Amino acid sequence: MSLILIIEDEPRISSFIAKGLKAAGFLPTVCATAREGYAQARSGNFELIILDLGLPDEDGFSLLRRMRESHIDAPVIILTARNSVDDTVAGLQNGADDYMAKPFHFDELLARVRLRLRAEDSSSETSVLSHGSLEMDLLRRLVTVDGVEVDLSAREFSLAEAFLRNPGLVLSREQLLSRVWGYDFDPGSNVVDVYVRYLRNKLGIERFETVRGVGYRLARES
């Protein structure tokens, strides 16, 4: 499992990211200050760093420069409310590997995390997910059942990917909401149930099991 450092001072956002990364199989550590984040980064234990720029004790750009000057070479994804072209360019010039503006959707952040980790280790991630007769090509954005292509919307594709990455595991509605719809989701919404119904209609009713009071899981194929 990849260890990921999150340097973010807003608890709601850092908790949201950490929960999503855990559900995706990563091991996140959260720091709320630049001082704590720098100390953790210097340990060399982390394979990727998610960095907010608006930290309470030091600007994120300054922290990024210090990390690079200290030969902390882990990929860094900047995640910030600053979305101007100048800020984006400054972040990349100061040593960031990627730059995302808030608000954001978790599925996009997760895709970027996986992309950066793949760049570090090309063998760590497959581009094709399969479960029985269901197959998903992540690069071509193509889904087939028994070799027949099935047309999915972007949301349906992201939801199906979440299930295929966690076969047999029960995924709660909150986990699915956070991964597919982003951190501004309404926890009382029934949108997950609606989209699971869409997937059942397109990919097979029997593929997605309801676990009463918990969520859903991708069923085993006989």
RASUL-V519992 format. One record per backbone hydrogen bond with DSSP energy under -0.5 kcal/mol. NH is the residue of the N-H (numbers start at 1). CO is the residue of the C=O. If there is no record, write none. Layout:
nh->{NH & NH}
co->{CO & CO}
This chain:
nh->{4 & 5 & 6 & 6 & 7 & 7 & 8 & 8 & 11 & 13 & 14 & 15 & 16 & 17 & 18 & 19 & 20 & 21 & 22 & 23 & 24 & 25 & 26 & 27 & 28 & 29 & 31 & 37 & 38 & 39 & 40 & 41 & 42 & 43 & 43 & 44 & 45 & 47 & 48 & 49 & 50 & 51 & 51 & 52 & 55 & 55 & 56 & 60 & 63 & 64 & 65 & 66 & 67 & 68 & 69 & 70 & 71 & 72 & 73 & 75 & 77 & 78 & 78 & 79 & 80 & 83 & 88 & 89 & 90 & 91 & 92 & 93 & 94 & 95 & 96 & 97 & 98 & 100 & 102 & 106 & 107 & 108 & 109 & 110 & 111 & 112 & 113 & 114 & 115 & 116 & 117 & 118 & 119 & 120 & 121 & 124 & 129 & 131 & 134 & 135 & 135 & 136 & 137 & 138 & 138 & 139 & 141 & 142 & 143 & 144 & 145 & 146 & 148 & 149 & 150 & 152 & 157 & 158 & 159 & 160 & 161 & 162 & 163 & 164 & 165 & 166 & 167 & 168 & 169 & 171 & 171 & 172 & 173 & 176 & 177 & 178 & 179 & 180 & 181 & 182 & 182 & 183 & 185 & 187 & 189 & 194 & 195 & 196 & 197 & 198 & 199 & 200 & 201 & 202 & 203 & 204 & 204 & 207 & 208 & 209 & 209 & 211 & 211 & 212 & 214 & 215 & 216 & 217 & 219 & 219}
co->{27 & 48 & 4 & 29 & 5 & 50 & 6 & 31 & 9 & 10 & 10 & 11 & 12 & 13 & 14 & 15 & 16 & 17 & 18 & 19 & 20 & 22 & 21 & 2 & 26 & 4 & 6 & 33 & 34 & 35 & 36 & 37 & 38 & 39 & 40 & 41 & 40 & 3 & 3 & 75 & 5 & 49 & 77 & 7 & 53 & 58 & 32 & 53 & 59 & 60 & 61 & 62 & 63 & 64 & 65 & 66 & 68 & 67 & 71 & 47 & 49 & 76 & 98 & 51 & 100 & 81 & 84 & 85 & 86 & 87 & 88 & 89 & 90 & 92 & 91 & 76 & 76 & 78 & 80 & 178 & 179 & 105 & 105 & 106 & 107 & 108 & 109 & 110 & 111 & 112 & 113 & 114 & 115 & 116 & 117 & 121 & 136 & 134 & 131 & 133 & 144 & 129 & 142 & 127 & 136 & 127 & 137 & 137 & 150 & 135 & 148 & 133 & 145 & 147 & 143 & 150 & 153 & 154 & 155 & 156 & 157 & 158 & 159 & 160 & 161 & 163 & 164 & 218 & 166 & 169 & 216 & 170 & 214 & 172 & 173 & 174 & 175 & 176 & 177 & 177 & 178 & 104 & 182 & 185 & 186 & 190 & 191 & 192 & 193 & 194 & 195 & 196 & 197 & 198 & 199 & 199 & 200 & 204 & 205 & 207 & 217 & 209 & 215 & 210 & 211 & 211 & 171 & 209 & 207 & 217}
